């Protein structure tokens, strides 16, 4: 291998785990490159803008319990990237003005290469090399891999089978998300989000009812956006169905559950999150770092399915690499 080592730390994935690992690496004065296959950072902490509408179509809110994550959230709140929200009587937080603004705040100043899908990881005596379909992407001393467990397992099965085995113990439930844009005068009165564990509708909220958007005046809005997320059982049963059919089915289910009669949306779409909710975290005691101390795993699937879990895992992975030397 003749390609020069370019970075101290390579990170695959720019979700919450990857951004937390990058922050920990920066605090240790390590040169870092984050590589992500998507067009936006944040992973499932996501926002879509389409036809004048804004939809927070991934993670809907977050909670903070660990002191380190509380401190990070306080900093984001002070920067205007988070707002307080009461969800089902619980103190929570949401991105301000959108969920995407939280990862944007966390990723400020981080070198991130988007739309780059890593297809192969290679190691030699000196470093770790990342490849995409066109060849070498980057070469570094260490790697933090934050991809969803099935993707991590595929990337590691030939190079680090012990870490691949760890990834193989985690499981997920999918989530279909419907997005609907209506004329602004169709916005219903303010109401709490719908939240259920079963049935077609697992979560539903009108975007202007989120606290970070509640101050928007009618004159400033192009329209009212509704997000409906299917419960895990329904998403699993309809996983491979056409997205247009899913969007129509979720809208019908929402109207049936609420009793609202809505007009035909100006915008309608559905997005499938195949790895949406961690149902089984990786086994306790399973390897999280390679024997040579150069590759570490991170992601909510190592701890539990919360945004905080992903963030904590990224920091833990980077600290493990630092401790390994």
MARKE-341295 format. One record per residue (C-alpha): residue in one letter; x, z, y. Coordinates in steps of 0.5 Angstrom, whole numbers, plus 500, padded with zeros to 3 digits. Each point is the difference from the previous one (the first is absolute). Layout:
REM residues N
site residuo=A c1=X c3=Z c2=Y
...
END
This chain:
REM residues 325
site residuo=X c1=500 c3=500 c2=500
site residuo=X c1=503 c3=498 c2=507
site residuo=X c1=495 c3=501 c2=505
site residuo=X c1=502 c3=506 c2=504
site residuo=X c1=497 c3=507 c2=501
site residuo=X c1=495 c3=499 c2=506
site residuo=X c1=497 c3=507 c2=500
site residuo=X c1=500 c3=507 c2=498
site residuo=X c1=493 c3=500 c2=498
site residuo=X c1=495 c3=495 c2=497
site residuo=X c1=493 c3=502 c2=500
site residuo=X c1=494 c3=496 c2=497
site residuo=X c1=494 c3=501 c2=503
site residuo=X c1=498 c3=501 c2=507
site residuo=X c1=494 c3=505 c2=498
site residuo=X c1=500 c3=507 c2=502
site residuo=X c1=505 c3=502 c2=495
site residuo=X c1=505 c3=495 c2=502
site residuo=X c1=499 c3=501 c2=507
site residuo=X c1=502 c3=508 c2=499
site residuo=X c1=506 c3=498 c2=496
site residuo=X c1=502 c3=496 c2=505
site residuo=X c1=499 c3=505 c2=505
site residuo=X c1=504 c3=505 c2=496
site residuo=X c1=506 c3=495 c2=499
site residuo=X c1=500 c3=499 c2=507
site residuo=X c1=501 c3=507 c2=501
site residuo=X c1=506 c3=500 c2=496
site residuo=X c1=503 c3=494 c2=504
site residuo=X c1=499 c3=495 c2=494
site residuo=X c1=499 c3=493 c2=502
site residuo=X c1=493 c3=498 c2=496
site residuo=X c1=496 c3=494 c2=499
site residuo=X c1=493 c3=500 c2=498
site residuo=X c1=497 c3=494 c2=496
site residuo=X c1=493 c3=499 c2=499
site residuo=X c1=496 c3=494 c2=497
site residuo=X c1=494 c3=501 c2=505
site residuo=X c1=499 c3=498 c2=507
site residuo=X c1=499 c3=507 c2=503
site residuo=X c1=503 c3=506 c2=499
site residuo=X c1=496 c3=506 c2=498
site residuo=X c1=498 c3=498 c2=493
site residuo=X c1=493 c3=503 c2=498
site residuo=X c1=500 c3=503 c2=507
site residuo=X c1=497 c3=494 c2=503
site residuo=X c1=496 c3=496 c2=505
site residuo=X c1=498 c3=493 c2=501
site residuo=X c1=498 c3=496 c2=506
site residuo=X c1=495 c3=494 c2=499
site residuo=X c1=495 c3=496 c2=504
site residuo=X c1=501 c3=506 c2=506
site residuo=X c1=498 c3=506 c2=495
site residuo=X c1=505 c3=505 c2=498
site residuo=X c1=499 c3=503 c2=493
site residuo=X c1=504 c3=506 c2=497
site residuo=X c1=499 c3=497 c2=493
site residuo=X c1=506 c3=505 c2=496
site residuo=X c1=501 c3=507 c2=500
site residuo=X c1=494 c3=503 c2=505
site residuo=X c1=503 c3=507 c2=502
site residuo=X c1=506 c3=505 c2=498
site residuo=X c1=501 c3=507 c2=500
site residuo=X c1=506 c3=504 c2=501
site residuo=X c1=502 c3=506 c2=496
site residuo=X c1=508 c3=500 c2=499
site residuo=X c1=503 c3=503 c2=506
site residuo=X c1=505 c3=494 c2=501
site residuo=X c1=494 c3=495 c2=500
site residuo=X c1=496 c3=505 c2=505
site residuo=X c1=506 c3=499 c2=504
site residuo=X c1=500 c3=492 c2=499
site residuo=X c1=493 c3=500 c2=502
site residuo=X c1=500 c3=504 c2=506
site residuo=X c1=506 c3=496 c2=503
site residuo=X c1=495 c3=494 c2=498
site residuo=X c1=494 c3=503 c2=503
site residuo=X c1=504 c3=501 c2=507
site residuo=X c1=502 c3=493 c2=500
site residuo=X c1=493 c3=498 c2=499
site residuo=X c1=501 c3=497 c2=493
site residuo=X c1=495 c3=505 c2=497
site residuo=X c1=493 c3=503 c2=502
site residuo=X c1=496 c3=506 c2=497
site residuo=X c1=494 c3=499 c2=496
site residuo=X c1=495 c3=504 c2=496
site residuo=X c1=499 c3=497 c2=493
site residuo=X c1=495 c3=503 c2=496
site residuo=X c1=501 c3=507 c2=504
site residuo=X c1=507 c3=500 c2=499
site residuo=X c1=506 c3=499 c2=505
site residuo=X c1=503 c3=493 c2=499
site residuo=X c1=504 c3=495 c2=504
site residuo=X c1=499 c3=493 c2=501
site residuo=X c1=505 c3=494 c2=503
site residuo=X c1=499 c3=499 c2=508
site residuo=X c1=497 c3=495 c2=502
site residuo=X c1=501 c3=498 c2=493
site residuo=X c1=503 c3=502 c2=493
site residuo=X c1=505 c3=495 c2=501
site residuo=X c1=503 c3=503 c2=506
site residuo=X c1=502 c3=506 c2=496
site residuo=X c1=505 c3=496 c2=496
site residuo=X c1=502 c3=496 c2=506
site residuo=X c1=502 c3=507 c2=503
site residuo=X c1=504 c3=502 c2=494
site residuo=X c1=503 c3=493 c2=499
site residuo=X c1=503 c3=500 c2=508
site residuo=X c1=507 c3=498 c2=500
site residuo=X c1=500 c3=498 c2=492
site residuo=X c1=503 c3=494 c2=498
site residuo=X c1=495 c3=497 c2=496
site residuo=X c1=500 c3=493 c2=496
site residuo=X c1=492 c3=498 c2=499
site residuo=X c1=497 c3=494 c2=495
site residuo=X c1=506 c3=501 c2=495
site residuo=X c1=498 c3=502 c2=493
site residuo=X c1=506 c3=503 c2=496
site residuo=X c1=500 c3=496 c2=493
site residuo=X c1=506 c3=503 c2=497
site residuo=X c1=504 c3=506 c2=501
site residuo=X c1=508 c3=500 c2=498
site residuo=X c1=505 c3=505 c2=499
site residuo=X c1=507 c3=500 c2=499
site residuo=X c1=506 c3=505 c2=501
site residuo=X c1=500 c3=500 c2=508
site residuo=X c1=493 c3=499 c2=502
site residuo=X c1=492 c3=498 c2=499
site residuo=X c1=498 c3=493 c2=502
site residuo=X c1=493 c3=497 c2=501
site residuo=X c1=498 c3=493 c2=498
site residuo=X c1=494 c3=496 c2=502
site residuo=X c1=498 c3=494 c2=497
site residuo=X c1=505 c3=496 c2=505
site residuo=X c1=506 c3=505 c2=498
site residuo=X c1=504 c3=506 c2=503
site residuo=X c1=496 c3=503 c2=506
site residuo=X c1=504 c3=506 c2=501
site residuo=X c1=506 c3=505 c2=497
site residuo=X c1=500 c3=507 c2=501
site residuo=X c1=503 c3=507 c2=497
site residuo=X c1=494 c3=503 c2=498
site residuo=X c1=492 c3=498 c2=499
site residuo=X c1=494 c3=503 c2=501
site residuo=X c1=494 c3=497 c2=497
site residuo=X c1=493 c3=501 c2=502
site residuo=X c1=496 c3=495 c2=497
site residuo=X c1=494 c3=502 c2=496
site residuo=X c1=501 c3=502 c2=493
site residuo=X c1=499 c3=494 c2=496
site residuo=X c1=504 c3=496 c2=505
site residuo=X c1=506 c3=505 c2=500
site residuo=X c1=499 c3=500 c2=492
site residuo=X c1=501 c3=492 c2=500
site residuo=X c1=506 c3=500 c2=505
site residuo=X c1=504 c3=506 c2=496
site residuo=X c1=498 c3=499 c2=493
site residuo=X c1=507 c3=496 c2=499
site residuo=X c1=504 c3=503 c2=505
site residuo=X c1=498 c3=508 c2=499
site residuo=X c1=496 c3=501 c2=494
site residuo=X c1=499 c3=507 c2=501
site residuo=X c1=497 c3=499 c2=507
site residuo=X c1=496 c3=495 c2=498
site residuo=X c1=497 c3=505 c2=494
site residuo=X c1=498 c3=504 c2=506
site residuo=X c1=496 c3=495 c2=504
site residuo=X c1=497 c3=498 c2=493
site residuo=X c1=496 c3=507 c2=500
site residuo=X c1=497 c3=500 c2=507
site residuo=X c1=493 c3=496 c2=500
site residuo=X c1=495 c3=498 c2=506
site residuo=X c1=493 c3=498 c2=501
site residuo=X c1=499 c3=494 c2=504
site residuo=X c1=495 c3=500 c2=507
site residuo=X c1=496 c3=494 c2=502
site residuo=X c1=499 c3=500 c2=508
site residuo=X c1=495 c3=496 c2=504
site residuo=X c1=501 c3=499 c2=507
site residuo=X c1=494 c3=498 c2=504
site residuo=X c1=499 c3=498 c2=508
site residuo=X c1=494 c3=500 c2=503
site residuo=X c1=497 c3=499 c2=507
site residuo=X c1=502 c3=506 c2=505
site residuo=X c1=492 c3=502 c2=501
site residuo=X c1=500 c3=501 c2=492
site residuo=X c1=504 c3=506 c2=500
site residuo=X c1=496 c3=506 c2=497
site residuo=X c1=500 c3=507 c2=503
site residuo=X c1=506 c3=504 c2=499
site residuo=X c1=500 c3=503 c2=493
site residuo=X c1=505 c3=503 c2=495
site residuo=X c1=504 c3=495 c2=495
site residuo=X c1=496 c3=499 c2=493
site residuo=X c1=505 c3=503 c2=495
site residuo=X c1=498 c3=500 c2=493
site residuo=X c1=504 c3=500 c2=493
site residuo=X c1=496 c3=496 c2=496
site residuo=X c1=495 c3=494 c2=501
site residuo=X c1=501 c3=494 c2=504
site residuo=X c1=502 c3=503 c2=507
site residuo=X c1=505 c3=505 c2=500
site residuo=X c1=502 c3=500 c2=507
site residuo=X c1=497 c3=496 c2=506
site residuo=X c1=501 c3=501 c2=508
site residuo=X c1=498 c3=496 c2=506
site residuo=X c1=507 c3=499 c2=503
site residuo=X c1=497 c3=502 c2=507
site residuo=X c1=498 c3=507 c2=497
site residuo=X c1=508 c3=502 c2=499
site residuo=X c1=502 c3=505 c2=505
site residuo=X c1=506 c3=495 c2=502
site residuo=X c1=495 c3=495 c2=502
site residuo=X c1=494 c3=504 c2=502
site residuo=X c1=502 c3=499 c2=508
site residuo=X c1=499 c3=493 c2=500
site residuo=X c1=494 c3=497 c2=504
site residuo=X c1=495 c3=495 c2=498
site residuo=X c1=503 c3=495 c2=505
site residuo=X c1=507 c3=501 c2=497
site residuo=X c1=498 c3=498 c2=493
site residuo=X c1=499 c3=493 c2=497
site residuo=X c1=496 c3=503 c2=494
site residuo=X c1=499 c3=506 c2=495
site residuo=X c1=504 c3=500 c2=494
site residuo=X c1=498 c3=504 c2=494
site residuo=X c1=505 c3=501 c2=494
site residuo=X c1=497 c3=502 c2=493
site residuo=X c1=504 c3=502 c2=494
site residuo=X c1=498 c3=500 c2=493
site residuo=X c1=501 c3=506 c2=496
site residuo=X c1=505 c3=499 c2=494
site residuo=X c1=495 c3=499 c2=495
site residuo=X c1=497 c3=494 c2=503
site residuo=X c1=506 c3=497 c2=502
site residuo=X c1=503 c3=501 c2=493
site residuo=X c1=494 c3=496 c2=497
site residuo=X c1=500 c3=495 c2=506
site residuo=X c1=507 c3=499 c2=500
site residuo=X c1=501 c3=493 c2=499
site residuo=X c1=494 c3=497 c2=503
site residuo=X c1=500 c3=495 c2=506
site residuo=X c1=501 c3=504 c2=506
site residuo=X c1=494 c3=496 c2=504
site residuo=X c1=496 c3=503 c2=495
site residuo=X c1=502 c3=507 c2=500
site residuo=X c1=500 c3=500 c2=508
site residuo=X c1=492 c3=498 c2=499
site residuo=X c1=499 c3=505 c2=494
site residuo=X c1=503 c3=506 c2=504
site residuo=X c1=496 c3=498 c2=507
site residuo=X c1=494 c3=500 c2=496
site residuo=X c1=502 c3=507 c2=496
site residuo=X c1=501 c3=503 c2=507
site residuo=X c1=493 c3=498 c2=503
site residuo=X c1=497 c3=502 c2=494
site residuo=X c1=503 c3=507 c2=500
site residuo=X c1=499 c3=501 c2=508
site residuo=X c1=493 c3=497 c2=501
site residuo=X c1=503 c3=495 c2=505
site residuo=X c1=498 c3=493 c2=501
site residuo=X c1=506 c3=496 c2=503
site residuo=X c1=500 c3=493 c2=502
site residuo=X c1=505 c3=495 c2=497
site residuo=X c1=507 c3=502 c2=502
site residuo=X c1=504 c3=496 c2=505
site residuo=X c1=506 c3=501 c2=496
site residuo=X c1=500 c3=502 c2=492
site residuo=X c1=506 c3=501 c2=496
site residuo=X c1=502 c3=505 c2=494
site residuo=X c1=507 c3=502 c2=498
site residuo=X c1=503 c3=502 c2=493
site residuo=X c1=505 c3=506 c2=500
site residuo=X c1=502 c3=500 c2=493
site residuo=X c1=504 c3=506 c2=500
site residuo=X c1=496 c3=504 c2=505
site residuo=X c1=499 c3=507 c2=497
site residuo=X c1=505 c3=504 c2=496
site residuo=X c1=496 c3=503 c2=494
site residuo=X c1=506 c3=502 c2=496
site residuo=X c1=506 c3=502 c2=503
site residuo=X c1=507 c3=499 c2=497
site residuo=X c1=502 c3=505 c2=494
site residuo=X c1=503 c3=506 c2=503
site residuo=X c1=507 c3=501 c2=498
site residuo=X c1=501 c3=492 c2=499
site residuo=X c1=506 c3=497 c2=503
site residuo=X c1=499 c3=498 c2=508
site residuo=X c1=507 c3=498 c2=501
site residuo=X c1=505 c3=496 c2=496
site residuo=X c1=506 c3=503 c2=496
site residuo=X c1=505 c3=497 c2=505
site residuo=X c1=496 c3=503 c2=506
site residuo=X c1=499 c3=493 c2=503
site residuo=X c1=493 c3=499 c2=499
site residuo=X c1=494 c3=504 c2=502
site residuo=X c1=493 c3=500 c2=499
site residuo=X c1=495 c3=501 c2=505
site residuo=X c1=492 c3=500 c2=501
site residuo=X c1=494 c3=504 c2=500
site residuo=X c1=499 c3=498 c2=493
site residuo=X c1=506 c3=505 c2=499
site residuo=X c1=496 c3=506 c2=503
site residuo=X c1=493 c3=498 c2=501
site residuo=X c1=496 c3=496 c2=503
site residuo=X c1=500 c3=502 c2=508
site residuo=X c1=503 c3=497 c2=506
site residuo=X c1=504 c3=506 c2=500
site residuo=X c1=503 c3=500 c2=493
site residuo=X c1=503 c3=493 c2=501
site residuo=X c1=503 c3=502 c2=507
site residuo=X c1=503 c3=506 c2=496
site residuo=X c1=502 c3=496 c2=494
site residuo=X c1=504 c3=495 c2=505
site residuo=X c1=504 c3=506 c2=503
site residuo=X c1=501 c3=503 c2=493
site residuo=X c1=503 c3=494 c2=497
site residuo=X c1=505 c3=499 c2=506
site residuo=X c1=502 c3=507 c2=500
site residuo=X c1=501 c3=499 c2=492
site residuo=X c1=505 c3=494 c2=501
site residuo=X c1=504 c3=504 c2=506
site residuo=X c1=500 c3=506 c2=495
site residuo=X c1=503 c3=496 c2=495
site residuo=X c1=505 c3=497 c2=504
END
